[in-house]
Amino acid sequence: MSDADRYTCDDCGAEFAASAATRTETIGALDSDAWQTLCCPTCGARVKTVFVGRR
Ligand SMILES: [Zn+2]
């Protein structure tokens, strides 16, 4: 994952790089080691759940 990955918040319209997103563990049964939820750094809304893989 790199700074080239950019997302737009549906709630406030902010654009941000993946590296700037607030990351939280996913809700539910998804493996938190493999999946992370990217949240808007401006308003905190959940924007996307991404696969980060196992290390
Ligand atoms: Zn936002």
mmCIF file of the protein (N, C-alpha, C, O) and its ligand, coordinates in Angstrom:
data_MODEL
# 
_entry.id   MODEL 
# 
loop_
_entity.id 
_entity.type 
_entity.pdbx_number_of_molecules 
1 polymer     1 
2 non-polymer 1 
# 
_entity_poly.entity_id                      1 
_entity_poly.type                           'polypeptide(L)' 
_entity_poly.nstd_linkage                   no 
_entity_poly.nstd_monomer                   no 
_entity_poly.pdbx_seq_one_letter_code       MSDADRYTCDDCGAEFAASAATRTETIGALDSDAWQTLCCPTCGARVKTVFVGRR 
_entity_poly.pdbx_seq_one_letter_code_can   MSDADRYTCDDCGAEFAASAATRTETIGALDSDAWQTLCCPTCGARVKTVFVGRR 
_entity_poly.pdbx_strand_id                 A 
# 
loop_
_entity_poly_seq.entity_id 
_entity_poly_seq.num 
_entity_poly_seq.mon_id 
_entity_poly_seq.hetero 
1 1  MET n 
1 2  SER n 
1 3  ASP n 
1 4  ALA n 
1 5  ASP n 
1 6  ARG n 
1 7  TYR n 
1 8  THR n 
1 9  CYS n 
1 10 ASP n 
1 11 ASP n 
1 12 CYS n 
1 13 GLY n 
1 14 ALA n 
1 15 GLU n 
1 16 PHE n 
1 17 ALA n 
1 18 ALA n 
1 19 SER n 
1 20 ALA n 
1 21 ALA n 
1 22 THR n 
1 23 ARG n 
1 24 THR n 
1 25 GLU n 
1 26 THR n 
1 27 ILE n 
1 28 GLY n 
1 29 ALA n 
1 30 LEU n 
1 31 ASP n 
1 32 SER n 
1 33 ASP n 
1 34 ALA n 
1 35 TRP n 
1 36 GLN n 
1 37 THR n 
1 38 LEU n 
1 39 CYS n 
1 40 CYS n 
1 41 PRO n 
1 42 THR n 
1 43 CYS n 
1 44 GLY n 
1 45 ALA n 
1 46 ARG n 
1 47 VAL n 
1 48 LYS n 
1 49 THR n 
1 50 VAL n 
1 51 PHE n 
1 52 VAL n 
1 53 GLY n 
1 54 ARG n 
1 55 ARG n 
# 
loop_
_struct_asym.id 
_struct_asym.entity_id 
A 1 
B 2 
# 
loop_
_chem_comp.id 
_chem_comp.type 
_chem_comp.mon_nstd_flag 
ALA 'L-peptide linking' y 
ARG 'L-peptide linking' y 
ASP 'L-peptide linking' y 
CYS 'L-peptide linking' y 
GLN 'L-peptide linking' y 
GLU 'L-peptide linking' y 
GLY 'peptide linking'   y 
ILE 'L-peptide linking' y 
LEU 'L-peptide linking' y 
LYS 'L-peptide linking' y 
MET 'L-peptide linking' y 
PHE 'L-peptide linking' y 
PRO 'L-peptide linking' y 
SER 'L-peptide linking' y 
THR 'L-peptide linking' y 
TRP 'L-peptide linking' y 
TYR 'L-peptide linking' y 
VAL 'L-peptide linking' y 
ZN  non-polymer         . 
# 
_pdbx_entity_nonpoly.entity_id   2 
_pdbx_entity_nonpoly.name        ? 
_pdbx_entity_nonpoly.comp_id     ZN 
# 
_pdbx_nonpoly_scheme.asym_id         B 
_pdbx_nonpoly_scheme.entity_id       2 
_pdbx_nonpoly_scheme.mon_id          ZN 
_pdbx_nonpoly_scheme.ndb_seq_num     1 
_pdbx_nonpoly_scheme.pdb_seq_num     101 
_pdbx_nonpoly_scheme.auth_seq_num    101 
_pdbx_nonpoly_scheme.pdb_mon_id      ZN 
_pdbx_nonpoly_scheme.auth_mon_id     ZN 
_pdbx_nonpoly_scheme.pdb_strand_id   A 
_pdbx_nonpoly_scheme.pdb_ins_code    . 
# 
loop_
_atom_site.group_PDB 
_atom_site.id 
_atom_site.type_symbol 
_atom_site.label_atom_id 
_atom_site.label_alt_id 
_atom_site.label_comp_id 
_atom_site.label_asym_id 
_atom_site.label_entity_id 
_atom_site.label_seq_id 
_atom_site.pdbx_PDB_ins_code 
_atom_site.Cartn_x 
_atom_site.Cartn_y 
_atom_site.Cartn_z 
_atom_site.occupancy 
_atom_site.B_iso_or_equiv 
_atom_site.pdbx_formal_charge 
_atom_site.auth_seq_id 
_atom_site.auth_comp_id 
_atom_site.auth_asym_id 
_atom_site.auth_atom_id 
_atom_site.pdbx_PDB_model_num 
ATOM   1   N  N  . MET A 1 1  ? 0.844   -1.193  0.000  1.00 0.00 ? 1   MET A N  1 
ATOM   2   C  CA . MET A 1 1  ? 0.000   0.000   0.000  1.00 0.00 ? 1   MET A CA 1 
ATOM   3   C  C  . MET A 1 1  ? 0.882   1.246   0.000  1.00 0.00 ? 1   MET A C  1 
ATOM   4   O  O  . MET A 1 1  ? 1.896   1.287   0.697  1.00 0.00 ? 1   MET A O  1 
ATOM   5   N  N  . SER A 1 2  ? 0.510   2.243   -0.762 1.00 0.00 ? 2   SER A N  1 
ATOM   6   C  CA . SER A 1 2  ? 1.336   3.438   -0.888 1.00 0.00 ? 2   SER A CA 1 
ATOM   7   C  C  . SER A 1 2  ? 0.467   4.678   -0.820 1.00 0.00 ? 2   SER A C  1 
ATOM   8   O  O  . SER A 1 2  ? -0.757  4.599   -0.720 1.00 0.00 ? 2   SER A O  1 
ATOM   9   N  N  . ASP A 1 3  ? 1.126   5.820   -0.876 1.00 0.00 ? 3   ASP A N  1 
ATOM   10  C  CA . ASP A 1 3  ? 0.392   7.080   -0.872 1.00 0.00 ? 3   ASP A CA 1 
ATOM   11  C  C  . ASP A 1 3  ? -0.422  7.274   -2.136 1.00 0.00 ? 3   ASP A C  1 
ATOM   12  O  O  . ASP A 1 3  ? -1.257  8.175   -2.204 1.00 0.00 ? 3   ASP A O  1 
ATOM   13  N  N  . ALA A 1 4  ? -0.189  6.443   -3.133 1.00 0.00 ? 4   ALA A N  1 
ATOM   14  C  CA . ALA A 1 4  ? -0.957  6.538   -4.363 1.00 0.00 ? 4   ALA A CA 1 
ATOM   15  C  C  . ALA A 1 4  ? -2.399  6.083   -4.163 1.00 0.00 ? 4   ALA A C  1 
ATOM   16  O  O  . ALA A 1 4  ? -3.268  6.375   -4.985 1.00 0.00 ? 4   ALA A O  1 
ATOM   17  N  N  . ASP A 1 5  ? -2.647  5.374   -3.076 1.00 0.00 ? 5   ASP A N  1 
ATOM   18  C  CA . ASP A 1 5  ? -4.001  4.940   -2.770 1.00 0.00 ? 5   ASP A CA 1 
ATOM   19  C  C  . ASP A 1 5  ? -4.744  6.090   -2.105 1.00 0.00 ? 5   ASP A C  1 
ATOM   20  O  O  . ASP A 1 5  ? -4.454  6.458   -0.967 1.00 0.00 ? 5   ASP A O  1 
ATOM   21  N  N  . ARG A 1 6  ? -5.702  6.648   -2.829 1.00 0.00 ? 6   ARG A N  1 
ATOM   22  C  CA . ARG A 1 6  ? -6.427  7.786   -2.292 1.00 0.00 ? 6   ARG A CA 1 
ATOM   23  C  C  . ARG A 1 6  ? -7.913  7.455   -2.210 1.00 0.00 ? 6   ARG A C  1 
ATOM   24  O  O  . ARG A 1 6  ? -8.452  6.708   -3.027 1.00 0.00 ? 6   ARG A O  1 
ATOM   25  N  N  . TYR A 1 7  ? -8.547  8.025   -1.215 1.00 0.00 ? 7   TYR A N  1 
ATOM   26  C  CA . TYR A 1 7  ? -9.960  7.751   -0.987 1.00 0.00 ? 7   TYR A CA 1 
ATOM   27  C  C  . TYR A 1 7  ? -10.697 9.060   -0.783 1.00 0.00 ? 7   TYR A C  1 
ATOM   28  O  O  . TYR A 1 7  ? -10.107 10.061  -0.376 1.00 0.00 ? 7   TYR A O  1 
ATOM   29  N  N  . THR A 1 8  ? -11.972 9.048   -1.063 1.00 0.00 ? 8   THR A N  1 
ATOM   30  C  CA . THR A 1 8  ? -12.806 10.219  -0.840 1.00 0.00 ? 8   THR A CA 1 
ATOM   31  C  C  . THR A 1 8  ? -13.896 9.859   0.159  1.00 0.00 ? 8   THR A C  1 
ATOM   32  O  O  . THR A 1 8  ? -14.583 8.848   0.014  1.00 0.00 ? 8   THR A O  1 
ATOM   33  N  N  . CYS A 1 9  ? -14.040 10.694  1.161  1.00 0.00 ? 9   CYS A N  1 
ATOM   34  C  CA . CYS A 1 9  ? -15.054 10.460  2.186  1.00 0.00 ? 9   CYS A CA 1 
ATOM   35  C  C  . CYS A 1 9  ? -16.433 10.806  1.636  1.00 0.00 ? 9   CYS A C  1 
ATOM   36  O  O  . CYS A 1 9  ? -16.649 11.894  1.103  1.00 0.00 ? 9   CYS A O  1 
ATOM   37  N  N  . ASP A 1 10 ? -17.359 9.866   1.775  1.00 0.00 ? 10  ASP A N  1 
ATOM   38  C  CA . ASP A 1 10 ? -18.716 10.120  1.292  1.00 0.00 ? 10  ASP A CA 1 
ATOM   39  C  C  . ASP A 1 10 ? -19.458 11.110  2.184  1.00 0.00 ? 10  ASP A C  1 
ATOM   40  O  O  . ASP A 1 10 ? -20.408 11.757  1.744  1.00 0.00 ? 10  ASP A O  1 
ATOM   41  N  N  . ASP A 1 11 ? -19.029 11.225  3.422  1.00 0.00 ? 11  ASP A N  1 
ATOM   42  C  CA . ASP A 1 11 ? -19.744 12.081  4.363  1.00 0.00 ? 11  ASP A CA 1 
ATOM   43  C  C  . ASP A 1 11 ? -19.370 13.548  4.212  1.00 0.00 ? 11  ASP A C  1 
ATOM   44  O  O  . ASP A 1 11 ? -20.248 14.408  4.142  1.00 0.00 ? 11  ASP A O  1 
ATOM   45  N  N  . CYS A 1 12 ? -18.066 13.842  4.162  1.00 0.00 ? 12  CYS A N  1 
ATOM   46  C  CA . CYS A 1 12 ? -17.645 15.243  4.146  1.00 0.00 ? 12  CYS A CA 1 
ATOM   47  C  C  . CYS A 1 12 ? -16.913 15.629  2.870  1.00 0.00 ? 12  CYS A C  1 
ATOM   48  O  O  . CYS A 1 12 ? -16.605 16.803  2.668  1.00 0.00 ? 12  CYS A O  1 
ATOM   49  N  N  . GLY A 1 13 ? -16.632 14.660  2.007  1.00 0.00 ? 13  GLY A N  1 
ATOM   50  C  CA . GLY A 1 13 ? -16.014 14.969  0.734  1.00 0.00 ? 13  GLY A CA 1 
ATOM   51  C  C  . GLY A 1 13 ? -14.506 15.117  0.783  1.00 0.00 ? 13  GLY A C  1 
ATOM   52  O  O  . GLY A 1 13 ? -13.882 15.412  -0.237 1.00 0.00 ? 13  GLY A O  1 
ATOM   53  N  N  . ALA A 1 14 ? -13.913 14.918  1.943  1.00 0.00 ? 14  ALA A N  1 
ATOM   54  C  CA . ALA A 1 14 ? -12.465 15.052  2.063  1.00 0.00 ? 14  ALA A CA 1 
ATOM   55  C  C  . ALA A 1 14 ? -11.765 13.947  1.264  1.00 0.00 ? 14  ALA A C  1 
ATOM   56  O  O  . ALA A 1 14 ? -12.213 12.801  1.224  1.00 0.00 ? 14  ALA A O  1 
ATOM   57  N  N  . GLU A 1 15 ? -10.668 14.326  0.640  1.00 0.00 ? 15  GLU A N  1 
ATOM   58  C  CA . GLU A 1 15 ? -9.837  13.336  -0.038 1.00 0.00 ? 15  GLU A CA 1 
ATOM   59  C  C  . GLU A 1 15 ? -8.596  13.118  0.793  1.00 0.00 ? 15  GLU A C  1 
ATOM   60  O  O  . GLU A 1 15 ? -8.013  14.065  1.323  1.00 0.00 ? 15  GLU A O  1 
ATOM   61  N  N  . PHE A 1 16 ? -8.196  11.874  0.903  1.00 0.00 ? 16  PHE A N  1 
ATOM   62  C  CA . PHE A 1 16 ? -7.032  11.588  1.738  1.00 0.00 ? 16  PHE A CA 1 
ATOM   63  C  C  . PHE A 1 16 ? -6.336  10.350  1.226  1.00 0.00 ? 16  PHE A C  1 
ATOM   64  O  O  . PHE A 1 16 ? -6.938  9.496   0.576  1.00 0.00 ? 16  PHE A O  1 
ATOM   65  N  N  . ALA A 1 17 ? -5.051  10.271  1.534  1.00 0.00 ? 17  ALA A N  1 
ATOM   66  C  CA . ALA A 1 17 ? -4.274  9.092   1.174  1.00 0.00 ? 17  ALA A CA 1 
ATOM   67  C  C  . ALA A 1 17 ? -4.496  7.997   2.213  1.00 0.00 ? 17  ALA A C  1 
ATOM   68  O  O  . ALA A 1 17 ? -4.853  8.260   3.361  1.00 0.00 ? 17  ALA A O  1 
ATOM   69  N  N  . ALA A 1 18 ? -4.278  6.791   1.780  1.00 0.00 ? 18  ALA A N  1 
ATOM   70  C  CA . ALA A 1 18 ? -4.439  5.671   2.702  1.00 0.00 ? 18  ALA A CA 1 
ATOM   71  C  C  . ALA A 1 18 ? -3.561  5.841   3.934  1.00 0.00 ? 18  ALA A C  1 
ATOM   72  O  O  . ALA A 1 18 ? -3.943  5.464   5.041  1.00 0.00 ? 18  ALA A O  1 
ATOM   73  N  N  . SER A 1 19 ? -2.372  6.417   3.725  1.00 0.00 ? 19  SER A N  1 
ATOM   74  C  CA . SER A 1 19 ? -1.451  6.577   4.843  1.00 0.00 ? 19  SER A CA 1 
ATOM   75  C  C  . SER A 1 19 ? -1.938  7.619   5.846  1.00 0.00 ? 19  SER A C  1 
ATOM   76  O  O  . SER A 1 19 ? -1.473  7.645   6.986  1.00 0.00 ? 19  SER A O  1 
ATOM   77  N  N  . ALA A 1 20 ? -2.866  8.473   5.433  1.00 0.00 ? 20  ALA A N  1 
ATOM   78  C  CA . ALA A 1 20 ? -3.378  9.516   6.313  1.00 0.00 ? 20  ALA A CA 1 
ATOM   79  C  C  . ALA A 1 20 ? -4.652  9.089   7.018  1.00 0.00 ? 20  ALA A C  1 
ATOM   80  O  O  . ALA A 1 20 ? -5.090  9.741   7.967  1.00 0.00 ? 20  ALA A O  1 
ATOM   81  N  N  . ALA A 1 21 ? -5.245  8.006   6.563  1.00 0.00 ? 21  ALA A N  1 
ATOM   82  C  CA . ALA A 1 21 ? -6.507  7.561   7.125  1.00 0.00 ? 21  ALA A CA 1 
ATOM   83  C  C  . ALA A 1 21 ? -6.327  7.092   8.562  1.00 0.00 ? 21  ALA A C  1 
ATOM   84  O  O  . ALA A 1 21 ? -5.270  6.594   8.950  1.00 0.00 ? 21  ALA A O  1 
ATOM   85  N  N  . THR A 1 22 ? -7.383  7.265   9.331  1.00 0.00 ? 22  THR A N  1 
ATOM   86  C  CA . THR A 1 22 ? -7.421  6.681   10.656 1.00 0.00 ? 22  THR A CA 1 
ATOM   87  C  C  . THR A 1 22 ? -7.822  5.221   10.504 1.00 0.00 ? 22  THR A C  1 
ATOM   88  O  O  . THR A 1 22 ? -8.854  4.913   9.909  1.00 0.00 ? 22  THR A O  1 
ATOM   89  N  N  . ARG A 1 23 ? -7.014  4.336   11.035 1.00 0.00 ? 23  ARG A N  1 
ATOM   90  C  CA . ARG A 1 23 ? -7.288  2.910   10.853 1.00 0.00 ? 23  ARG A CA 1 
ATOM   91  C  C  . ARG A 1 23 ? -7.886  2.326   12.110 1.00 0.00 ? 23  ARG A C  1 
ATOM   92  O  O  . ARG A 1 23 ? -7.424  2.580   13.222 1.00 0.00 ? 23  ARG A O  1 
ATOM   93  N  N  . THR A 1 24 ? -8.905  1.552   11.911 1.00 0.00 ? 24  THR A N  1 
ATOM   94  C  CA . THR A 1 24 ? -9.514  0.865   13.034 1.00 0.00 ? 24  THR A CA 1 
ATOM   95  C  C  . THR A 1 24 ? -9.664  -0.598  12.672 1.00 0.00 ? 24  THR A C  1 
ATOM   96  O  O  . THR A 1 24 ? -9.625  -0.978  11.502 1.00 0.00 ? 24  THR A O  1 
ATOM   97  N  N  . GLU A 1 25 ? -9.835  -1.396  13.687 1.00 0.00 ? 25  GLU A N  1 
ATOM   98  C  CA . GLU A 1 25 ? -10.126 -2.790  13.416 1.00 0.00 ? 25  GLU A CA 1 
ATOM   99  C  C  . GLU A 1 25 ? -11.526 -2.903  12.862 1.00 0.00 ? 25  GLU A C  1 
ATOM   100 O  O  . GLU A 1 25 ? -12.413 -2.123  13.209 1.00 0.00 ? 25  GLU A O  1 
ATOM   101 N  N  . THR A 1 26 ? -11.712 -3.870  12.007 1.00 0.00 ? 26  THR A N  1 
ATOM   102 C  CA . THR A 1 26 ? -13.024 -4.075  11.421 1.00 0.00 ? 26  THR A CA 1 
ATOM   103 C  C  . THR A 1 26 ? -13.993 -4.596  12.476 1.00 0.00 ? 26  THR A C  1 
ATOM   104 O  O  . THR A 1 26 ? -13.605 -5.176  13.490 1.00 0.00 ? 26  THR A O  1 
ATOM   105 N  N  . ILE A 1 27 ? -15.251 -4.364  12.193 1.00 0.00 ? 27  ILE A N  1 
ATOM   106 C  CA . ILE A 1 27 ? -16.298 -4.849  13.070 1.00 0.00 ? 27  ILE A CA 1 
ATOM   107 C  C  . ILE A 1 27 ? -16.789 -6.195  12.549 1.00 0.00 ? 27  ILE A C  1 
ATOM   108 O  O  . ILE A 1 27 ? -16.956 -6.375  11.342 1.00 0.00 ? 27  ILE A O  1 
ATOM   109 N  N  . GLY A 1 28 ? -17.018 -7.122  13.444 1.00 0.00 ? 28  GLY A N  1 
ATOM   110 C  CA . GLY A 1 28 ? -17.563 -8.397  13.017 1.00 0.00 ? 28  GLY A CA 1 
ATOM   111 C  C  . GLY A 1 28 ? -16.514 -9.481  12.970 1.00 0.00 ? 28  GLY A C  1 
ATOM   112 O  O  . GLY A 1 28 ? -15.541 -9.467  13.724 1.00 0.00 ? 28  GLY A O  1 
ATOM   113 N  N  . ALA A 1 29 ? -16.726 -10.411 12.080 1.00 0.00 ? 29  ALA A N  1 
ATOM   114 C  CA . ALA A 1 29 ? -15.951 -11.641 12.094 1.00 0.00 ? 29  ALA A CA 1 
ATOM   115 C  C  . ALA A 1 29 ? -14.678 -11.559 11.262 1.00 0.00 ? 29  ALA A C  1 
ATOM   116 O  O  . ALA A 1 29 ? -13.896 -12.510 11.242 1.00 0.00 ? 29  ALA A O  1 
ATOM   117 N  N  . LEU A 1 30 ? -14.454 -10.444 10.579 1.00 0.00 ? 30  LEU A N  1 
ATOM   118 C  CA . LEU A 1 30 ? -13.257 -10.364 9.761  1.00 0.00 ? 30  LEU A CA 1 
ATOM   119 C  C  . LEU A 1 30 ? -12.005 -10.392 10.630 1.00 0.00 ? 30  LEU A C  1 
ATOM   120 O  O  . LEU A 1 30 ? -11.996 -9.869  11.744 1.00 0.00 ? 30  LEU A O  1 
ATOM   121 N  N  . ASP A 1 31 ? -10.963 -11.002 10.112 1.00 0.00 ? 31  ASP A N  1 
ATOM   122 C  CA . ASP A 1 31 ? -9.698  -11.111 10.814 1.00 0.00 ? 31  ASP A CA 1 
ATOM   123 C  C  . ASP A 1 31 ? -9.011  -9.748  10.837 1.00 0.00 ? 31  ASP A C  1 
ATOM   124 O  O  . ASP A 1 31 ? -8.651  -9.219  9.786  1.00 0.00 ? 31  ASP A O  1 
ATOM   125 N  N  . SER A 1 32 ? -8.827  -9.180  12.018 1.00 0.00 ? 32  SER A N  1 
ATOM   126 C  CA . SER A 1 32 ? -8.254  -7.837  12.122 1.00 0.00 ? 32  SER A CA 1 
ATOM   127 C  C  . SER A 1 32 ? -6.790  -7.787  11.708 1.00 0.00 ? 32  SER A C  1 
ATOM   128 O  O  . SER A 1 32 ? -6.249  -6.706  11.474 1.00 0.00 ? 32  SER A O  1 
ATOM   129 N  N  . ASP A 1 33 ? -6.140  -8.954  11.616 1.00 0.00 ? 33  ASP A N  1 
ATOM   130 C  CA . ASP A 1 33 ? -4.761  -8.969  11.119 1.00 0.00 ? 33  ASP A CA 1 
ATOM   131 C  C  . ASP A 1 33 ? -4.721  -8.813  9.607  1.00 0.00 ? 33  ASP A C  1 
ATOM   132 O  O  . ASP A 1 33 ? -3.723  -8.364  9.045  1.00 0.00 ? 33  ASP A O  1 
ATOM   133 N  N  . ALA A 1 34 ? -5.806  -9.185  8.960  1.00 0.00 ? 34  ALA A N  1 
ATOM   134 C  CA . ALA A 1 34 ? -5.825  -9.164  7.497  1.00 0.00 ? 34  ALA A CA 1 
ATOM   135 C  C  . ALA A 1 34 ? -6.658  -8.012  6.939  1.00 0.00 ? 34  ALA A C  1 
ATOM   136 O  O  . ALA A 1 34 ? -6.462  -7.600  5.796  1.00 0.00 ? 34  ALA A O  1 
ATOM   137 N  N  . TRP A 1 35 ? -7.582  -7.494  7.737  1.00 0.00 ? 35  TRP A N  1 
ATOM   138 C  CA . TRP A 1 35 ? -8.476  -6.434  7.258  1.00 0.00 ? 35  TRP A CA 1 
ATOM   139 C  C  . TRP A 1 35 ? -8.407  -5.242  8.194  1.00 0.00 ? 35  TRP A C  1 
ATOM   140 O  O  . TRP A 1 35 ? -8.360  -5.392  9.415  1.00 0.00 ? 35  TRP A O  1 
ATOM   141 N  N  . GLN A 1 36 ? -8.403  -4.059  7.604  1.00 0.00 ? 36  GLN A N  1 
ATOM   142 C  CA . GLN A 1 36 ? -8.476  -2.845  8.397  1.00 0.00 ? 36  GLN A CA 1 
ATOM   143 C  C  . GLN A 1 36 ? -9.517  -1.926  7.784  1.00 0.00 ? 36  GLN A C  1 
ATOM   144 O  O  . GLN A 1 36 ? -9.721  -1.911  6.570  1.00 0.00 ? 36  GLN A O  1 
ATOM   145 N  N  . THR A 1 37 ? -10.165 -1.169  8.636  1.00 0.00 ? 37  THR A N  1 
ATOM   146 C  CA . THR A 1 37 ? -11.115 -0.180  8.156  1.00 0.00 ? 37  THR A CA 1 
ATOM   147 C  C  . THR A 1 37 ? -10.435 1.182   8.118  1.00 0.00 ? 37  THR A C  1 
ATOM   148 O  O  . THR A 1 37 ? -9.872  1.636   9.114  1.00 0.00 ? 37  THR A O  1 
ATOM   149 N  N  . LEU A 1 38 ? -10.494 1.819   6.973  1.00 0.00 ? 38  LEU A N  1 
ATOM   150 C  CA . LEU A 1 38 ? -9.941  3.163   6.838  1.00 0.00 ? 38  LEU A CA 1 
ATOM   151 C  C  . LEU A 1 38 ? -11.039 4.167   7.153  1.00 0.00 ? 38  LEU A C  1 
ATOM   152 O  O  . LEU A 1 38 ? -12.134 4.112   6.593  1.00 0.00 ? 38  LEU A O  1 
ATOM   153 N  N  . CYS A 1 39 ? -10.724 5.092   8.067  1.00 0.00 ? 39  CYS A N  1 
ATOM   154 C  CA . CYS A 1 39 ? -11.690 6.112   8.444  1.00 0.00 ? 39  CYS A CA 1 
ATOM   155 C  C  . CYS A 1 39 ? -11.191 7.478   8.026  1.00 0.00 ? 39  CYS A C  1 
ATOM   156 O  O  . CYS A 1 39 ? -9.986  7.732   8.008  1.00 0.00 ? 39  CYS A O  1 
ATOM   157 N  N  . CYS A 1 40 ? -12.121 8.355   7.691  1.00 0.00 ? 40  CYS A N  1 
ATOM   158 C  CA . CYS A 1 40 ? -11.795 9.712   7.276  1.00 0.00 ? 40  CYS A CA 1 
ATOM   159 C  C  . CYS A 1 40 ? -11.036 10.433  8.386  1.00 0.00 ? 40  CYS A C  1 
ATOM   160 O  O  . CYS A 1 40 ? -11.496 10.455  9.527  1.00 0.00 ? 40  CYS A O  1 
ATOM   161 N  N  . PRO A 1 41 ? -9.867  11.032  8.069  1.00 0.00 ? 41  PRO A N  1 
ATOM   162 C  CA . PRO A 1 41 ? -9.112  11.737  9.100  1.00 0.00 ? 41  PRO A CA 1 
ATOM   163 C  C  . PRO A 1 41 ? -9.760  13.054  9.496  1.00 0.00 ? 41  PRO A C  1 
ATOM   164 O  O  . PRO A 1 41 ? -9.391  13.654  10.506 1.00 0.00 ? 41  PRO A O  1 
ATOM   165 N  N  . THR A 1 42 ? -10.722 13.503  8.704  1.00 0.00 ? 42  THR A N  1 
ATOM   166 C  CA . THR A 1 42 ? -11.382 14.778  8.981  1.00 0.00 ? 42  THR A CA 1 
ATOM   167 C  C  . THR A 1 42 ? -12.600 14.598  9.885  1.00 0.00 ? 42  THR A C  1 
ATOM   168 O  O  . THR A 1 42 ? -12.742 15.291  10.892 1.00 0.00 ? 42  THR A O  1 
ATOM   169 N  N  . CYS A 1 43 ? -13.470 13.668  9.520  1.00 0.00 ? 43  CYS A N  1 
ATOM   170 C  CA . CYS A 1 43 ? -14.723 13.527  10.277 1.00 0.00 ? 43  CYS A CA 1 
ATOM   171 C  C  . CYS A 1 43 ? -14.843 12.180  10.978 1.00 0.00 ? 43  CYS A C  1 
ATOM   172 O  O  . CYS A 1 43 ? -15.717 11.998  11.825 1.00 0.00 ? 43  CYS A O  1 
ATOM   173 N  N  . GLY A 1 44 ? -13.974 11.237  10.632 1.00 0.00 ? 44  GLY A N  1 
ATOM   174 C  CA . GLY A 1 44 ? -13.982 9.963   11.332 1.00 0.00 ? 44  GLY A CA 1 
ATOM   175 C  C  . GLY A 1 44 ? -14.925 8.922   10.768 1.00 0.00 ? 44  GLY A C  1 
ATOM   176 O  O  . GLY A 1 44 ? -15.009 7.813   11.297 1.00 0.00 ? 44  GLY A O  1 
ATOM   177 N  N  . ALA A 1 45 ? -15.639 9.259   9.698  1.00 0.00 ? 45  ALA A N  1 
ATOM   178 C  CA . ALA A 1 45 ? -16.552 8.296   9.108  1.00 0.00 ? 45  ALA A CA 1 
ATOM   179 C  C  . ALA A 1 45 ? -15.779 7.124   8.507  1.00 0.00 ? 45  ALA A C  1 
ATOM   180 O  O  . ALA A 1 45 ? -14.677 7.297   7.987  1.00 0.00 ? 45  ALA A O  1 
ATOM   181 N  N  . ARG A 1 46 ? -16.362 5.942   8.584  1.00 0.00 ? 46  ARG A N  1 
ATOM   182 C  CA . ARG A 1 46 ? -15.730 4.795   7.940  1.00 0.00 ? 46  ARG A CA 1 
ATOM   183 C  C  . ARG A 1 46 ? -15.870 4.943   6.432  1.00 0.00 ? 46  ARG A C  1 
ATOM   184 O  O  . ARG A 1 46 ? -16.965 5.187   5.926  1.00 0.00 ? 46  ARG A O  1 
ATOM   185 N  N  . VAL A 1 47 ? -14.756 4.794   5.713  1.00 0.00 ? 47  VAL A N  1 
ATOM   186 C  CA . VAL A 1 47 ? -14.762 5.004   4.269  1.00 0.00 ? 47  VAL A CA 1 
ATOM   187 C  C  . VAL A 1 47 ? -14.612 3.690   3.517  1.00 0.00 ? 47  VAL A C  1 
ATOM   188 O  O  . VAL A 1 47 ? -15.334 3.438   2.552  1.00 0.00 ? 47  VAL A O  1 
ATOM   189 N  N  . LYS A 1 48 ? -13.698 2.871   3.946  1.00 0.00 ? 48  LYS A N  1 
ATOM   190 C  CA . LYS A 1 48 ? -13.443 1.655   3.195  1.00 0.00 ? 48  LYS A CA 1 
ATOM   191 C  C  . LYS A 1 48 ? -12.787 0.623   4.093  1.00 0.00 ? 48  LYS A C  1 
ATOM   192 O  O  . LYS A 1 48 ? -11.993 0.948   4.976  1.00 0.00 ? 48  LYS A O  1 
ATOM   193 N  N  . THR A 1 49 ? -13.138 -0.622  3.844  1.00 0.00 ? 49  THR A N  1 
ATOM   194 C  CA . THR A 1 49 ? -12.436 -1.712  4.504  1.00 0.00 ? 49  THR A CA 1 
ATOM   195 C  C  . THR A 1 49 ? -11.477 -2.329  3.505  1.00 0.00 ? 49  THR A C  1 
ATOM   196 O  O  . THR A 1 49 ? -11.885 -2.722  2.412  1.00 0.00 ? 49  THR A O  1 
ATOM   197 N  N  . VAL A 1 50 ? -10.206 -2.417  3.868  1.00 0.00 ? 50  VAL A N  1 
ATOM   198 C  CA . VAL A 1 50 ? -9.196  -2.873  2.931  1.00 0.00 ? 50  VAL A CA 1 
ATOM   199 C  C  . VAL A 1 50 ? -8.501  -4.125  3.448  1.00 0.00 ? 50  VAL A C  1 
ATOM   200 O  O  . VAL A 1 50 ? -8.346  -4.335  4.651  1.00 0.00 ? 50  VAL A O  1 
ATOM   201 N  N  . PHE A 1 51 ? -8.093  -4.944  2.492  1.00 0.00 ? 51  PHE A N  1 
ATOM   202 C  CA . PHE A 1 51 ? -7.333  -6.144  2.817  1.00 0.00 ? 51  PHE A CA 1 
ATOM   203 C  C  . PHE A 1 51 ? -5.858  -5.776  2.923  1.00 0.00 ? 51  PHE A C  1 
ATOM   204 O  O  . PHE A 1 51 ? -5.273  -5.273  1.964  1.00 0.00 ? 51  PHE A O  1 
ATOM   205 N  N  . VAL A 1 52 ? -5.264  -6.019  4.061  1.00 0.00 ? 52  VAL A N  1 
ATOM   206 C  CA . VAL A 1 52 ? -3.853  -5.685  4.236  1.00 0.00 ? 52  VAL A CA 1 
ATOM   207 C  C  . VAL A 1 52 ? -2.981  -6.932  4.278  1.00 0.00 ? 52  VAL A C  1 
ATOM   208 O  O  . VAL A 1 52 ? -1.753  -6.848  4.295  1.00 0.00 ? 52  VAL A O  1 
ATOM   209 N  N  . GLY A 1 53 ? -3.619  -8.063  4.295  1.00 0.00 ? 53  GLY A N  1 
ATOM   210 C  CA . GLY A 1 53 ? -2.880  -9.312  4.235  1.00 0.00 ? 53  GLY A CA 1 
ATOM   211 C  C  . GLY A 1 53 ? -2.261  -9.715  5.554  1.00 0.00 ? 53  GLY A C  1 
ATOM   212 O  O  . GLY A 1 53 ? -2.266  -8.963  6.529  1.00 0.00 ? 53  GLY A O  1 
ATOM   213 N  N  . ARG A 1 54 ? -1.751  -10.871 5.555  1.00 0.00 ? 54  ARG A N  1 
ATOM   214 C  CA . ARG A 1 54 ? -1.073  -11.390 6.744  1.00 0.00 ? 54  ARG A CA 1 
ATOM   215 C  C  . ARG A 1 54 ? 0.413   -11.147 6.633  1.00 0.00 ? 54  ARG A C  1 
ATOM   216 O  O  . ARG A 1 54 ? 1.003   -11.253 5.558  1.00 0.00 ? 54  ARG A O  1 
ATOM   217 N  N  . ARG A 1 55 ? 0.997   -10.824 7.749  1.00 0.00 ? 55  ARG A N  1 
ATOM   218 C  CA . ARG A 1 55 ? 2.437   -10.551 7.741  1.00 0.00 ? 55  ARG A CA 1 
ATOM   219 C  C  . ARG A 1 55 ? 3.175   -11.696 8.388  1.00 0.00 ? 55  ARG A C  1 
ATOM   220 O  O  . ARG A 1 55 ? 4.402   -11.665 8.482  1.00 0.00 ? 55  ARG A O  1 
HETATM 221 ZN ZN . ZN  B 2 .  ? -15.126 12.689  6.254  1.00 0.00 2 101 ZN  A ZN 1 
# 
